[in-house]
């Protein structure tokens, strides 16, 4: 696996070579480091954090400042992956000027490498302005969670002829406006395949079948952090939720019975006298400084 920084040019080259792009969400430095070390190409600091981190029912309450905060953490943890910051609800919809200002702020304050915004042709002019200003843009069409109330919930999009044509038109328009990639969410697999063939920029699917140039999942879903939540398009690669609860239950038991900490996990006066710098070495065994 290459250790070179993944850029928007890298992603385009991957499409040209027929090499699939692996993308996951990340919200903190520790997860970013782990996902990056495992070879993930793109890390999305998604407004999904509103649901999986903050506990909201939708992504709507997330603010630009919160996305920027999590972006800074993810950028510190990632060395290779391309980091995308989500533009949250109402950070760009009011005007093009608002969108350019806030996208620039997210890049400057968050340190991300590009931004993602939901919506098709209606935001083409904004995408053009952002790209002209030097801000790379990832588009997002199909199911757009920020339009939850307008769509009537989290529903598959593009099942009728009109919807299919709109999706194709949106994808082409976003490419023409300068978007370097497009997320295709919750659309029929045959439409996603058609869109992928119709544009020269990478498509990243989530609930859009195998025909896309890459795939994205919410990392918490892929790792099984919430046992009660499993949409049809999610594959659980681990059941960490259950394993974490088991481990913490063991910890709680050890604390209550006095089994933790042991003498080996404690310090003594004698050690400090023998080694004046002992406290400087408290974290040495785990690579801390």
VEXDREN-386331 format. One record per residue (C-alpha): residue number from 1; residue in three letters; x, y, z. Coordinates in steps of 0.5 Angstrom, whole numbers, plus 2048, in hexadecimal, padded with zeros to 3 digits. Example, Ala and Ser with C-alpha at 12.3 -4.5 7.8 and 13.67 -1.06 7.14 Angstrom:
// residues 2
pos_code_x_y_z
1_Ala_819_7F7_810;
2_Ser_81B_7FE_80E;
***
This chain:
// residues 289
pos_code_x_y_z
1_Unk_800_800_800;
2_Unk_803_807_7FE;
3_Unk_804_80C_804;
4_Unk_803_812_7FF;
5_Unk_7FE_817_801;
6_Unk_7F7_815_7FD;
7_Unk_7F5_81C_7F9;
8_Unk_7EF_81D_7F5;
9_Unk_7F4_81B_7EF;
10_Unk_7F6_815_7F2;
11_Unk_7EE_813_7F2;
12_Unk_7ED_815_7EB;
13_Unk_7F3_810_7E9;
14_Unk_7F0_80B_7ED;
15_Unk_7EA_80B_7E9;
16_Unk_7EE_80B_7E3;
17_Unk_7F1_805_7E5;
18_Unk_7EB_801_7E7;
19_Unk_7ED_801_7EE;
20_Unk_7E8_802_7F4;
21_Unk_7E8_807_7F9;
22_Unk_7E7_806_800;
23_Unk_7E4_80B_804;
24_Unk_7E1_80C_80C;
25_Unk_7DF_811_810;
26_Unk_7E4_813_816;
27_Unk_7E2_818_81C;
28_Unk_7E9_818_820;
29_Unk_7F0_817_820;
30_Unk_7F1_810_822;
31_Unk_7EB_80D_81D;
32_Unk_7EF_811_818;
33_Unk_7F5_80E_819;
34_Unk_7F3_807_81A;
35_Unk_7EF_808_813;
36_Unk_7F5_80B_810;
37_Unk_7F9_806_812;
38_Unk_7F4_800_80F;
39_Unk_7F5_803_808;
40_Unk_7EE_808_808;
41_Unk_7EF_80C_802;
42_Unk_7EA_812_804;
43_Unk_7E8_814_80B;
44_Unk_7E1_818_80B;
45_Unk_7E0_81C_811;
46_Unk_7D9_81B_810;
47_Unk_7D3_81F_813;
48_Unk_7D1_818_815;
49_Unk_7D4_81A_81B;
50_Unk_7CE_81D_81E;
51_Unk_7CB_816_81E;
52_Unk_7D1_811_820;
53_Unk_7D5_816_824;
54_Unk_7D0_81B_827;
55_Unk_7C9_817_827;
56_Unk_7C5_81B_823;
57_Unk_7BF_818_81F;
58_Unk_7C2_81B_818;
59_Unk_7C8_81F_816;
60_Unk_7C4_826_816;
61_Unk_7C7_828_81D;
62_Unk_7CE_828_81B;
63_Unk_7D2_82F_81A;
64_Unk_7D8_831_816;
65_Unk_7DC_832_81C;
66_Unk_7DB_82B_81E;
67_Unk_7DD_828_818;
68_Unk_7E3_82C_818;
69_Unk_7E5_82A_81F;
70_Unk_7E4_822_81D;
71_Unk_7E8_824_816;
72_Unk_7EE_827_81A;
73_Unk_7EE_820_81E;
74_Unk_7EE_81C_818;
75_Unk_7F3_81F_814;
76_Unk_7F8_81F_81A;
77_Unk_7F7_817_81A;
78_Unk_7F7_816_813;
79_Unk_7FD_816_80F;
80_Unk_7FB_813_808;
81_Unk_7F4_813_807;
82_Unk_7F0_819_804;
83_Unk_7EC_81C_809;
84_Unk_7E5_81F_807;
85_Unk_7E1_824_80B;
86_Unk_7DA_824_80B;
87_Unk_7D6_82B_80A;
88_Unk_7D0_82A_80F;
89_Unk_7C9_82C_80E;
90_Unk_7C8_834_80D;
91_Unk_7CF_835_80C;
92_Unk_7CF_836_805;
93_Unk_7C8_836_802;
94_Unk_7C6_83D_804;
95_Unk_7CB_840_7FF;
96_Unk_7D1_83F_7FA;
97_Unk_7D4_844_7FF;
98_Unk_7D3_841_805;
99_Unk_7D5_83A_802;
100_Unk_7DC_83D_7FF;
101_Unk_7DD_840_806;
102_Unk_7DB_83A_80A;
103_Unk_7DF_835_806;
104_Unk_7E5_839_806;
105_Unk_7E4_83A_80E;
106_Unk_7E4_832_80E;
107_Unk_7EA_831_80A;
108_Unk_7EE_836_80E;
109_Unk_7EB_835_815;
110_Unk_7EA_82D_814;
111_Unk_7F0_82C_810;
112_Unk_7EC_827_80B;
113_Unk_7EF_826_804;
114_Unk_7E8_827_801;
115_Unk_7E1_828_803;
116_Unk_7DA_824_801;
117_Unk_7D3_827_800;
118_Unk_7CD_824_7FF;
119_Unk_7C8_825_7F9;
120_Unk_7C9_825_7F1;
121_Unk_7C8_82A_7EC;
122_Unk_7C5_82F_7F0;
123_Unk_7CC_830_7F3;
124_Unk_7D0_830_7ED;
125_Unk_7D1_837_7ED;
126_Unk_7D4_837_7F4;
127_Unk_7D8_831_7F2;
128_Unk_7DB_835_7ED;
129_Unk_7DD_83B_7F1;
130_Unk_7E0_836_7F7;
131_Unk_7E4_833_7F1;
132_Unk_7E6_839_7EE;
133_Unk_7E8_83C_7F5;
134_Unk_7ED_836_7F6;
135_Unk_7E8_831_7FA;
136_Unk_7E7_82A_7F8;
137_Unk_7E0_828_7F8;
138_Unk_7DD_821_7F9;
139_Unk_7D6_821_7F7;
140_Unk_7D0_81D_7FA;
141_Unk_7CA_81A_7F7;
142_Unk_7C4_815_7F8;
143_Unk_7C2_815_7FF;
144_Unk_7C5_81B_802;
145_Unk_7C4_81B_809;
146_Unk_7C3_822_80A;
147_Unk_7BD_822_806;
148_Unk_7BA_81D_80B;
149_Unk_7B3_821_80C;
150_Unk_7B2_823_805;
151_Unk_7B4_81C_803;
152_Unk_7AF_819_808;
153_Unk_7B4_815_80B;
154_Unk_7BA_811_809;
155_Unk_7B8_80E_803;
156_Unk_7BB_80B_7FD;
157_Unk_7BB_810_7F7;
158_Unk_7BA_80F_7EF;
159_Unk_7B6_809_7EF;
160_Unk_7B1_80D_7EA;
161_Unk_7B3_80F_7E3;
162_Unk_7B3_817_7E5;
163_Unk_7B8_815_7EB;
164_Unk_7BC_811_7E6;
165_Unk_7BD_817_7E1;
166_Unk_7BE_81C_7E7;
167_Unk_7C4_818_7EA;
168_Unk_7C7_817_7E3;
169_Unk_7C7_81F_7E2;
170_Unk_7C9_821_7E9;
171_Unk_7CF_81C_7E8;
172_Unk_7D1_81F_7E2;
173_Unk_7D0_826_7E4;
174_Unk_7D4_825_7EA;
175_Unk_7DA_823_7E6;
176_Unk_7D9_829_7E1;
177_Unk_7D9_82D_7E7;
178_Unk_7E0_82A_7E9;
179_Unk_7DE_825_7EF;
180_Unk_7E4_820_7EF;
181_Unk_7DF_81B_7F2;
182_Unk_7D8_819_7F4;
183_Unk_7D5_815_7F9;
184_Unk_7CF_811_7F7;
185_Unk_7CA_80F_7FD;
186_Unk_7C5_80A_7FD;
187_Unk_7C3_80A_7F5;
188_Unk_7C2_803_7F1;
189_Unk_7C8_800_7EF;
190_Unk_7C7_800_7E8;
191_Unk_7C6_808_7E8;
192_Unk_7CC_809_7EC;
193_Unk_7D0_804_7E7;
194_Unk_7CD_809_7E1;
195_Unk_7CF_80F_7E5;
196_Unk_7D6_80C_7E6;
197_Unk_7D7_80B_7DF;
198_Unk_7D5_812_7DD;
199_Unk_7DA_816_7E1;
200_Unk_7E1_816_7E1;
201_Unk_7E2_818_7E8;
202_Unk_7E1_812_7ED;
203_Unk_7DB_810_7F0;
204_Unk_7DA_80E_7F8;
205_Unk_7D4_809_7F9;
206_Unk_7D1_808_800;
207_Unk_7CB_804_7FF;
208_Unk_7CC_804_7F7;
209_Unk_7CE_7FE_7F5;
210_Unk_7D5_7FB_7F2;
211_Unk_7D6_7FF_7EC;
212_Unk_7D8_806_7EF;
213_Unk_7E0_807_7EF;
214_Unk_7E0_807_7F7;
215_Unk_7DC_806_7FD;
216_Unk_7DB_809_804;
217_Unk_7D8_807_80A;
218_Unk_7D7_80B_811;
219_Unk_7DD_807_815;
220_Unk_7D9_806_81B;
221_Unk_7D4_802_817;
222_Unk_7D9_7FE_813;
223_Unk_7DC_7FC_81A;
224_Unk_7D5_7FB_81D;
225_Unk_7D6_800_823;
226_Unk_7CE_800_823;
227_Unk_7CB_7F9_823;
228_Unk_7C4_7FC_822;
229_Unk_7C6_800_81C;
230_Unk_7C7_7FC_815;
231_Unk_7C4_7FF_80F;
232_Unk_7C4_7FA_809;
233_Unk_7CA_7FD_806;
234_Unk_7CF_7FC_80C;
235_Unk_7D3_7F6_80C;
236_Unk_7D6_7F6_814;
237_Unk_7DD_7F4_813;
238_Unk_7DE_7F3_81B;
239_Unk_7D9_7F3_821;
240_Unk_7DD_7F8_825;
241_Unk_7D7_7FB_829;
242_Unk_7D6_7F4_82C;
243_Unk_7DE_7F3_82D;
244_Unk_7DE_7FA_830;
245_Unk_7D9_7F9_835;
246_Unk_7DC_7F2_837;
247_Unk_7E3_7F5_838;
248_Unk_7E0_7FB_83C;
249_Unk_7DC_7F6_840;
250_Unk_7E2_7F2_842;
251_Unk_7E5_7F9_844;
252_Unk_7E0_7FB_849;
253_Unk_7E0_7F4_84C;
254_Unk_7E7_7F4_84D;
255_Unk_7E7_7FB_850;
256_Unk_7E1_7F9_855;
257_Unk_7E5_7F3_857;
258_Unk_7EB_7F6_858;
259_Unk_7EF_7F2_852;
260_Unk_7F1_7F9_84F;
261_Unk_7F6_7FC_850;
262_Unk_7FB_7F7_852;
263_Unk_801_7F8_855;
264_Unk_804_7F8_84E;
265_Unk_800_7FD_84C;
266_Unk_801_802_852;
267_Unk_807_806_854;
268_Unk_80B_806_85A;
269_Unk_810_80B_85E;
270_Unk_816_807_85D;
271_Unk_815_807_856;
272_Unk_815_80F_855;
273_Unk_81B_80F_85A;
274_Unk_81F_80A_856;
275_Unk_81D_80E_84F;
276_Unk_81C_815_850;
277_Unk_819_816_849;
278_Unk_814_810_84A;
279_Unk_80E_815_849;
280_Unk_811_817_842;
281_Unk_810_810_840;
282_Unk_809_80E_842;
283_Unk_807_80E_83B;
284_Unk_80D_80B_838;
285_Unk_80A_804_837;
286_Unk_805_806_833;
287_Unk_809_80B_82F;
288_Unk_807_812_832;
289_Unk_80B_817_833;
***
